[in-house]
Amino acid sequence: MPDNQTPNDPPLGPDGKPDYGAIATPEHPLFHHDPGFRKRRGRNWFLLGLTYAGYYLCRYNLGIIAPELKEELNLSNTQYGAIDSARNGMYAIGQFINGLFTDKLGGKRAMTIGAVGTAILNALFGLATMTDIGIIFALLVVIRGLDGYAQAFGAPGMVKINTAWFRKQERGSFAGIFGIMINLGQMAAGQLGGLLAKGFAIPLIFFTFKVESMNWRVMFFIPAVVVVVIVILMNLGVKNHPEEAGFRVVHDDESHDDDPHAHHVLSDVFRTITKNPIVWIVAGAYFCTGFIRTAIYSWWTIYLLETWNVGKEAKLWWWTAVVLLPLMASFGSLSSGIYSDKFCKGSRAPVAAFLYLMQLVFIILAMLMVGSSSMGSAMLAVILILGIHTGCNATHSILGTAAAMDLGGRKMAGFAAGVIDSFQYFGAMLAGFGLGRLFDIFAIAQLDDAGEPLLNDAGEAVKHIDGAIWFASMLPWAILGTLLMSYLWVAHRGKSTPGT
């Protein structure tokens, strides 16, 4: 056994590096941790996951109330898309900047700054929608943009903390499990939006607690309160490093005498990450994920309502928003992460290549079968949307979380995650304003039973988005993602290159 290797480390491979695909032996018990470590890490993980779910609750609320926002404020698809793109654009810029700062600030402090910021800005967004000033559209764009910058502290902070707590051979599974926590935010947003739109009653022992149907604006106030409460709990229970809790974890890129609390000079972090070509290839693939993922999240409610007349009062809408979308996203994230760890020895590219190919197949099927209302059904549309959604959320976990951890290590994971995740939101920005503009240009007139165009109260033709354009817009990005990840897979096959 080499001098710098302990019994807790896996055996070395032919290249002199730890072989995490090796069979566990008494001399080299894989995944061995000190007593109490897993329990303490689980508490850390849960509170971080809950905090990030709170971030997502403050993020998905816009898509849930999109039809009401557009109708009451008389916004076009282009304007709604611009509001969404403002958040995504500033989020992308913020990821790049904040990721670098997070490696200096520490993950917990970064996540706290972001959580408080998004709570304040969500409340301001809700208040702004109550005004009738002439610059309301511009004001909403600015507020949502600032909210995007605040939320950009979340992912680098979360990735940085968990890189310290999880070794490489555990990160894929962790990313999948963490994806479940993220999807709780989406599930909560969907459930909350549906309940508040219809009202609800809770039978108690001596009386029934009733909540009447509420205005859609509360979707910007309740999530703000929730995230503030959660971030207080996070600050009380989360540690940045295992060493802060009395444990020691030595990672593949560290020696046993490394100081886990030491920070690299920011210029060194910047140079190391930006000079790594794999970072940019993964970031390019993540751009593709960002477009497809946002194309689904931001427009599915509008698509189902305008094309298939499925609104919040419909059971299919509830099942889609509250159960199926988060459930399938969680399944994709968890299964792909476990497969990457257990069967691909920590490699991310082969799994990601398959996931992009899977999205491509479902997108083509959707274009052929439910691109417009002339074929298929609302149920079939939901099934195909779920297939695309499952694949893009799995790549979201395995590239934006697991690959970023591998590429940055505990000292530079914040910036690695920031660079990669920023590209996701450049793609998301295009899916907001870009798709909104396309939908307005190529809108389809809605016809009555006699085949005549329906008119609104102002005598204007009622139009809806073209589903064929919606699905076709995702096609080139699924192809590009498949090609980029296939290249990494082939070029680094059989190697232990971080991030591949």
C-alpha positions as CSV (number, residue, x, y, z in Angstrom):
1,M,0.0,0.0,0.0
2,P,1.4,3.5,-0.9
3,D,2.4,5.7,2.0
4,N,-0.4,8.3,1.2
5,Q,-3.1,5.6,1.0
6,T,-5.3,4.5,3.9
7,P,-7.4,1.4,4.3
8,N,-10.4,3.5,3.7
9,D,-9.3,4.3,0.1
10,P,-10.1,2.0,-2.9
11,P,-7.2,0.1,-4.6
12,L,-5.2,1.9,-7.2
13,G,-5.7,1.2,-10.9
14,P,-3.0,0.7,-13.6
15,D,-2.9,4.5,-14.0
16,G,-2.0,5.0,-10.3
17,K,-5.4,6.5,-9.6
18,P,-8.1,5.1,-7.3
19,D,-10.2,2.5,-9.1
20,Y,-13.8,3.0,-8.0
21,G,-15.0,0.2,-10.2
22,A,-13.0,-2.3,-8.2
23,I,-14.7,-5.0,-6.1
24,A,-14.8,-4.2,-2.4
25,T,-12.4,-6.3,-0.3
26,P,-11.6,-6.4,3.5
27,E,-8.4,-4.4,2.7
28,H,-10.2,-1.8,0.6
29,P,-13.8,-1.4,1.8
30,L,-15.4,1.0,-0.7
31,F,-17.7,3.8,0.6
32,H,-16.5,3.4,4.1
33,H,-17.1,6.4,6.4
34,D,-16.6,7.0,10.1
35,P,-19.5,6.1,12.4
36,G,-22.2,8.9,12.4
37,F,-20.9,10.4,9.1
38,R,-23.8,9.3,6.9
39,K,-26.4,10.4,9.4
40,R,-24.8,13.9,9.7
41,R,-24.4,14.1,6.0
42,G,-28.0,13.2,5.5
43,R,-29.1,16.0,7.8
44,N,-26.9,18.4,5.8
45,W,-28.2,17.1,2.5
46,F,-31.8,17.3,3.6
47,L,-31.6,21.0,4.7
48,L,-29.7,22.0,1.6
49,G,-32.3,20.2,-0.6
50,L,-35.2,21.8,1.2
51,T,-33.5,25.2,0.7
52,Y,-33.0,24.6,-3.0
53,A,-36.6,23.4,-3.3
54,G,-37.6,26.8,-1.8
55,Y,-35.6,28.5,-4.5
56,Y,-37.5,26.5,-7.1
57,L,-40.8,27.3,-5.4
58,C,-39.9,31.0,-6.0
59,R,-38.9,30.2,-9.6
60,Y,-41.7,28.0,-11.0
61,N,-44.5,30.2,-9.7
62,L,-44.4,32.4,-12.8
63,G,-45.1,29.5,-15.2
64,I,-48.0,28.3,-13.1
65,I,-49.8,31.6,-13.2
66,A,-48.7,32.5,-16.8
67,P,-52.3,32.5,-18.3
68,E,-53.7,34.7,-15.5
69,L,-50.7,37.1,-15.7
70,K,-51.0,37.5,-19.5
71,E,-54.8,38.0,-19.4
72,E,-55.0,40.5,-16.5
73,L,-52.0,42.6,-17.6
74,N,-52.8,42.2,-21.3
75,L,-49.4,40.8,-22.1
76,S,-48.4,39.1,-25.4
77,N,-46.5,35.9,-25.6
78,T,-43.4,38.0,-26.5
79,Q,-43.8,40.1,-23.4
80,Y,-44.4,37.2,-21.1
81,G,-41.4,35.5,-22.7
82,A,-39.3,38.6,-22.1
83,I,-40.1,38.6,-18.4
84,D,-39.1,35.0,-18.2
85,S,-35.9,35.6,-20.3
86,A,-34.9,38.5,-18.0
87,R,-34.7,36.2,-15.1
88,N,-32.9,33.5,-17.1
89,G,-30.4,36.0,-18.6
90,M,-29.5,37.6,-15.3
91,Y,-29.3,34.1,-13.8
92,A,-26.8,33.1,-16.4
93,I,-24.7,36.1,-15.8
94,G,-25.0,35.7,-12.1
95,Q,-24.0,32.1,-12.2
96,F,-20.7,33.0,-13.8
97,I,-20.0,35.8,-11.4
98,N,-21.5,34.3,-8.2
99,G,-19.9,30.9,-8.8
100,L,-16.5,32.5,-8.5
101,F,-17.4,34.5,-5.4
102,T,-19.0,31.3,-3.8
103,D,-15.5,29.7,-3.8
104,K,-14.5,32.6,-1.6
105,L,-17.6,33.2,0.4
106,G,-18.5,29.6,1.2
107,G,-21.6,27.7,0.1
108,K,-23.8,28.4,3.1
109,R,-23.3,32.1,3.0
110,A,-23.9,32.2,-0.8
111,M,-27.2,30.3,-0.5
112,T,-28.4,32.6,2.3
113,I,-27.8,35.7,0.2
114,G,-29.6,34.2,-2.7
115,A,-32.6,33.0,-0.6
116,V,-33.1,36.3,1.1
117,G,-32.8,38.1,-2.2
118,T,-35.3,35.9,-4.1
119,A,-37.8,36.2,-1.2
120,I,-37.7,40.0,-1.3
121,L,-37.8,40.2,-5.1
122,N,-40.7,37.8,-5.4
123,A,-42.7,39.9,-3.0
124,L,-41.9,43.0,-5.0
125,F,-43.0,41.3,-8.2
126,G,-46.4,40.5,-6.7
127,L,-46.8,44.1,-5.4
128,A,-45.8,45.5,-8.8
129,T,-48.6,43.5,-10.6
130,M,-51.1,45.4,-8.4
131,T,-50.1,48.7,-9.8
132,D,-51.5,50.3,-13.0
133,I,-48.4,52.4,-13.9
134,G,-47.6,52.8,-17.5
135,I,-44.2,51.1,-17.2
136,I,-45.5,48.0,-15.5
137,F,-44.0,45.6,-18.2
138,A,-40.6,47.2,-17.9
139,L,-40.8,47.1,-14.1
140,L,-41.7,43.4,-14.1
141,V,-38.7,42.7,-16.5
142,V,-36.3,44.5,-14.1
143,I,-37.6,42.8,-11.0
144,R,-37.6,39.3,-12.4
145,G,-34.1,39.9,-13.8
146,L,-32.8,41.0,-10.4
147,D,-34.5,37.9,-9.0
148,G,-32.6,35.7,-11.4
149,Y,-29.3,37.2,-10.3
150,A,-30.2,36.6,-6.6
151,Q,-31.1,33.0,-7.4
152,A,-27.8,32.5,-9.1
153,F,-26.2,32.2,-5.7
154,G,-28.1,29.0,-5.0
155,A,-26.7,26.3,-7.4
156,P,-22.9,27.2,-6.9
157,G,-23.5,27.2,-3.1
158,M,-25.3,23.9,-3.1
159,V,-22.8,22.2,-5.4
160,K,-19.8,23.6,-3.4
161,I,-21.1,22.3,-0.1
162,N,-22.0,18.9,-1.3
163,T,-18.8,18.4,-3.3
164,A,-17.1,18.5,0.1
165,W,-19.5,15.9,1.6
166,F,-19.6,13.4,-1.3
167,R,-16.8,11.5,-3.0
168,K,-16.7,11.1,-6.8
169,Q,-18.2,7.6,-6.8
170,E,-21.2,8.9,-4.8
171,R,-22.0,12.0,-6.7
172,G,-24.1,10.7,-9.5
173,S,-26.5,9.0,-7.0
174,F,-26.5,12.1,-4.9
175,A,-27.3,14.3,-7.9
176,G,-30.3,12.1,-8.6
177,I,-31.5,12.1,-5.1
178,F,-31.0,15.9,-4.9
179,G,-33.0,16.2,-8.1
180,I,-36.0,14.8,-6.1
181,M,-35.6,17.6,-3.6
182,I,-35.5,20.2,-6.4
183,N,-38.7,18.7,-7.9
184,L,-40.4,19.2,-4.6
185,G,-40.3,22.9,-5.4
186,Q,-42.0,22.3,-8.7
187,M,-44.6,20.0,-7.0
188,A,-45.3,22.6,-4.3
189,A,-45.7,25.3,-6.9
190,G,-48.1,23.3,-8.9
191,Q,-50.1,22.1,-5.8
192,L,-50.2,25.6,-4.4
193,G,-51.3,27.2,-7.6
194,G,-54.1,24.7,-8.1
195,L,-55.4,25.0,-4.5
196,L,-55.3,28.7,-4.4
197,A,-57.0,29.0,-7.8
198,K,-59.9,26.8,-6.7
199,G,-60.0,27.2,-2.9
200,F,-59.8,24.3,-0.5
201,A,-61.2,23.0,2.8
202,I,-59.4,21.0,5.6
203,P,-61.8,19.2,8.0
204,L,-60.6,19.4,11.6
205,I,-62.1,17.9,14.8
206,F,-64.5,20.7,15.7
207,F,-64.7,22.7,12.5
208,T,-63.6,22.9,8.9
209,F,-60.8,25.3,7.9
210,K,-61.7,26.9,4.6
211,V,-59.7,28.9,2.2
212,E,-61.6,30.6,-0.6
213,S,-60.3,31.0,-4.1
214,M,-57.5,33.5,-4.0
215,N,-55.9,35.9,-6.4
216,W,-53.0,34.5,-8.5
217,R,-50.7,37.2,-7.0
218,V,-50.4,35.3,-3.7
219,M,-48.1,32.9,-5.7
220,F,-45.4,35.5,-5.2
221,F,-45.9,36.1,-1.5
222,I,-46.4,32.7,0.0
223,P,-43.2,31.2,-1.6
224,A,-41.3,34.2,-0.3
225,V,-42.3,33.5,3.3
226,V,-41.6,29.8,2.9
227,V,-38.0,30.3,1.6
228,V,-37.2,32.7,4.5
229,V,-38.3,30.1,7.1
230,I,-36.3,27.3,5.4
231,V,-33.1,29.3,5.0
232,I,-33.1,30.0,8.8
233,L,-33.3,26.3,9.4
234,M,-30.5,25.7,6.8
235,N,-28.2,28.2,8.7
236,L,-28.8,26.4,12.0
237,G,-28.1,22.9,10.7
238,V,-25.7,22.9,7.7
239,K,-21.9,22.7,7.7
240,N,-19.8,23.8,4.7
241,H,-17.3,20.9,5.2
242,P,-17.4,17.5,7.0
243,E,-14.4,18.8,8.9
244,E,-16.6,21.5,10.5
245,A,-18.7,18.6,11.9
246,G,-15.7,16.6,13.2
247,F,-15.3,14.3,10.2
248,R,-12.6,14.0,7.5
249,V,-13.1,13.2,3.8
250,V,-10.1,13.0,1.4
251,H,-11.1,13.4,-2.2
252,D,-9.4,12.0,-5.3
253,D,-7.8,15.3,-6.2
254,E,-6.5,15.9,-2.6
255,S,-3.6,14.6,-0.5
256,H,-4.1,13.7,3.2
257,D,-2.4,16.8,4.4
258,D,-4.6,19.2,2.3
259,D,-6.3,21.9,4.3
260,P,-10.1,21.6,3.5
261,H,-10.7,25.1,4.7
262,A,-8.1,26.7,2.5
263,H,-9.2,28.8,-0.5
264,H,-7.5,29.1,-3.9
265,V,-6.8,32.6,-5.2
266,L,-9.8,33.6,-7.4
267,S,-7.5,34.3,-10.4
268,D,-6.2,30.7,-10.1
269,V,-9.7,29.3,-9.8
270,F,-10.7,31.3,-12.9
271,R,-7.7,30.1,-15.0
272,T,-8.0,26.5,-14.0
273,I,-11.6,26.1,-14.8
274,T,-11.8,28.3,-18.0
275,K,-8.7,26.5,-19.5
276,N,-10.3,23.1,-19.2
277,P,-12.0,22.3,-22.6
278,I,-14.2,19.7,-21.0
279,V,-15.9,22.4,-19.0
280,W,-16.9,24.2,-22.2
281,I,-18.1,21.0,-23.9
282,V,-20.3,20.2,-20.8
283,A,-21.5,23.8,-20.7
284,G,-22.4,23.6,-24.4
285,A,-24.5,20.5,-23.8
286,Y,-26.0,22.2,-20.8
287,F,-27.2,25.1,-23.0
288,C,-29.2,22.5,-24.9
289,T,-30.7,21.2,-21.6
290,G,-31.5,24.8,-20.6
291,F,-33.5,25.5,-23.8
292,I,-35.5,22.3,-23.7
293,R,-36.1,22.3,-20.0
294,T,-37.3,25.9,-20.1
295,A,-39.4,25.4,-23.2
296,I,-41.3,22.7,-21.2
297,Y,-41.6,24.5,-17.9
298,S,-42.4,28.0,-19.2
299,W,-44.9,27.0,-21.9
300,W,-46.6,23.7,-21.0
301,T,-49.4,25.4,-19.1
302,I,-50.2,27.8,-21.9
303,Y,-49.9,25.0,-24.5
304,L,-52.4,22.7,-22.7
305,L,-54.8,25.5,-22.1
306,E,-54.8,27.1,-25.6
307,T,-54.4,23.9,-27.7
308,W,-56.3,21.4,-25.7
309,N,-58.5,23.6,-23.3
310,V,-56.9,22.0,-20.2
311,G,-57.0,24.5,-17.4
312,K,-56.3,24.4,-13.7
313,E,-59.8,23.1,-13.0
314,A,-59.1,19.9,-15.0
315,K,-57.9,16.8,-13.3
316,L,-55.3,16.2,-16.1
317,W,-53.7,19.6,-15.3
318,W,-53.5,18.7,-11.6
319,W,-52.0,15.3,-12.3
320,T,-49.5,16.8,-14.7
321,A,-48.4,19.8,-12.6
322,V,-48.4,18.2,-9.1
323,V,-47.6,14.5,-9.7
324,L,-46.4,13.5,-13.1
325,L,-43.9,16.3,-14.0
326,P,-42.0,16.2,-10.7
327,L,-42.3,12.4,-10.4
328,M,-40.9,11.6,-13.8
329,A,-38.1,14.3,-13.3
330,S,-37.2,12.6,-10.1
331,F,-37.2,9.2,-11.6
332,G,-34.9,10.3,-14.5
333,S,-32.5,12.1,-12.2
334,L,-32.2,9.3,-9.7
335,S,-32.0,6.4,-12.1
336,S,-29.4,8.1,-14.4
337,G,-27.3,9.1,-11.4
338,I,-27.3,5.6,-9.9
339,Y,-26.5,4.1,-13.3
340,S,-23.6,6.5,-13.8
341,D,-22.1,5.6,-10.5
342,K,-22.7,1.9,-10.4
343,F,-22.4,0.8,-14.0
344,C,-20.3,3.5,-15.6
345,K,-17.7,3.9,-12.8
346,G,-18.6,7.6,-12.3
347,S,-18.6,8.4,-16.0
348,R,-21.3,11.0,-17.0
349,A,-21.0,11.3,-20.8
350,P,-22.4,7.9,-21.9
351,V,-25.5,8.3,-19.7
352,A,-26.0,11.9,-20.8
353,A,-25.6,10.9,-24.5
354,F,-28.4,8.4,-24.1
355,L,-30.6,10.9,-22.3
356,Y,-30.3,13.5,-25.1
357,L,-31.1,10.8,-27.6
358,M,-34.1,9.9,-25.6
359,Q,-35.3,13.5,-25.7
360,L,-34.8,13.5,-29.5
361,V,-37.0,10.5,-30.0
362,F,-39.8,11.9,-27.9
363,I,-39.6,15.3,-29.6
364,I,-39.9,13.7,-33.0
365,L,-42.9,11.7,-31.9
366,A,-44.5,14.8,-30.4
367,M,-44.0,16.7,-33.7
368,L,-45.6,13.9,-35.6
369,M,-48.5,13.1,-33.3
370,V,-49.5,16.2,-31.3
371,G,-47.8,19.1,-33.0
372,S,-51.2,20.6,-33.6
373,S,-54.7,19.8,-32.4
374,S,-55.6,18.0,-35.6
375,M,-54.1,14.8,-34.3
376,G,-53.8,13.0,-31.0
377,S,-55.3,14.1,-27.7
378,A,-54.5,16.1,-24.6
379,M,-53.5,12.8,-22.8
380,L,-51.1,11.8,-25.5
381,A,-49.6,15.3,-25.5
382,V,-49.0,15.0,-21.8
383,I,-47.3,11.6,-22.2
384,L,-44.9,12.9,-24.8
385,I,-44.2,16.1,-22.9
386,L,-43.3,13.9,-19.9
387,G,-40.9,11.9,-22.0
388,I,-39.0,15.0,-23.1
389,H,-39.2,16.4,-19.5
390,T,-37.7,13.2,-18.0
391,G,-34.7,13.2,-20.2
392,C,-33.9,16.9,-19.9
393,N,-34.2,16.9,-16.1
394,A,-31.9,13.8,-15.9
395,T,-29.2,15.7,-17.8
396,H,-29.8,18.7,-15.6
397,S,-28.7,16.6,-12.6
398,I,-26.0,14.5,-14.1
399,L,-24.2,17.4,-15.8
400,G,-25.0,20.5,-13.8
401,T,-24.4,18.8,-10.5
402,A,-22.4,15.6,-10.7
403,A,-20.1,16.6,-13.6
404,A,-19.5,20.1,-12.1
405,M,-18.5,18.5,-8.8
406,D,-16.0,16.2,-10.6
407,L,-14.5,19.1,-12.6
408,G,-14.1,21.5,-9.8
409,G,-13.4,19.5,-6.7
410,R,-14.2,20.9,-3.3
411,K,-12.0,24.0,-3.8
412,M,-13.3,25.1,-7.2
413,A,-16.8,23.4,-7.5
414,G,-18.6,26.8,-7.1
415,F,-17.1,28.3,-10.2
416,A,-17.2,25.1,-12.2
417,A,-20.9,24.8,-11.4
418,G,-21.4,28.5,-12.1
419,V,-19.8,28.4,-15.6
420,I,-21.7,25.2,-16.6
421,D,-25.0,26.3,-15.2
422,S,-24.7,29.8,-16.7
423,F,-24.9,28.2,-20.1
424,Q,-28.1,26.4,-19.2
425,Y,-29.8,29.7,-18.6
426,F,-28.4,31.3,-21.8
427,G,-30.4,28.5,-23.4
428,A,-33.3,29.2,-21.1
429,M,-33.3,32.9,-22.1
430,L,-33.6,31.9,-25.7
431,A,-36.6,29.6,-24.9
432,G,-38.3,32.5,-23.1
433,F,-38.3,35.6,-25.4
434,G,-37.3,33.7,-28.5
435,L,-40.2,31.2,-28.3
436,G,-42.6,34.0,-27.2
437,R,-41.8,35.9,-30.4
438,L,-42.2,32.9,-32.6
439,F,-45.5,32.0,-31.0
440,D,-46.9,35.5,-31.6
441,I,-45.7,35.5,-35.3
442,F,-47.1,32.1,-36.1
443,A,-50.1,32.0,-33.8
444,I,-53.1,29.9,-35.0
445,A,-56.6,31.4,-35.1
446,Q,-59.0,29.4,-32.9
447,L,-62.1,28.3,-34.7
448,D,-65.7,27.7,-33.5
449,D,-67.8,24.7,-34.3
450,A,-68.8,26.3,-37.6
451,G,-65.2,26.8,-38.6
452,E,-65.2,30.5,-38.2
453,P,-62.6,32.4,-36.2
454,L,-63.5,33.0,-32.5
455,L,-63.5,36.7,-31.5
456,N,-62.8,38.2,-28.0
457,D,-64.7,41.0,-26.4
458,A,-62.6,43.5,-28.4
459,G,-63.6,41.9,-31.7
460,E,-60.1,40.5,-32.2
461,A,-59.4,36.9,-33.3
462,V,-58.6,34.5,-30.5
463,K,-55.3,32.8,-31.3
464,H,-53.2,30.1,-29.6
465,I,-49.6,28.9,-29.9
466,D,-48.6,26.5,-32.6
467,G,-47.7,23.2,-30.9
468,A,-45.7,22.1,-34.0
469,I,-43.4,25.1,-33.7
470,W,-43.1,24.5,-29.9
471,F,-41.9,20.9,-30.3
472,A,-39.8,21.6,-33.4
473,S,-37.9,24.4,-31.6
474,M,-36.4,21.7,-29.2
475,L,-35.2,19.4,-32.0
476,P,-31.8,21.0,-32.9
477,W,-30.8,21.2,-29.2
478,A,-31.6,17.6,-28.6
479,I,-29.4,16.7,-31.6
480,L,-26.5,18.9,-30.5
481,G,-26.6,17.6,-26.9
482,T,-26.4,14.0,-28.2
483,L,-23.4,14.9,-30.4
484,L,-21.5,16.7,-27.7
485,M,-21.9,14.0,-25.1
486,S,-21.2,11.2,-27.6
487,Y,-17.9,13.0,-28.5
488,L,-16.9,13.1,-24.8
489,W,-17.9,9.5,-24.4
490,V,-15.9,8.3,-27.3
491,A,-12.8,10.5,-26.7
492,H,-12.5,9.6,-23.1
493,R,-13.8,6.0,-23.1
494,G,-11.9,3.9,-20.6
495,K,-10.3,6.9,-18.9
496,S,-11.1,8.5,-15.6
497,T,-11.1,12.1,-16.9
498,P,-13.1,14.3,-14.5
499,G,-16.4,15.4,-15.9
500,T,-16.7,12.8,-18.6
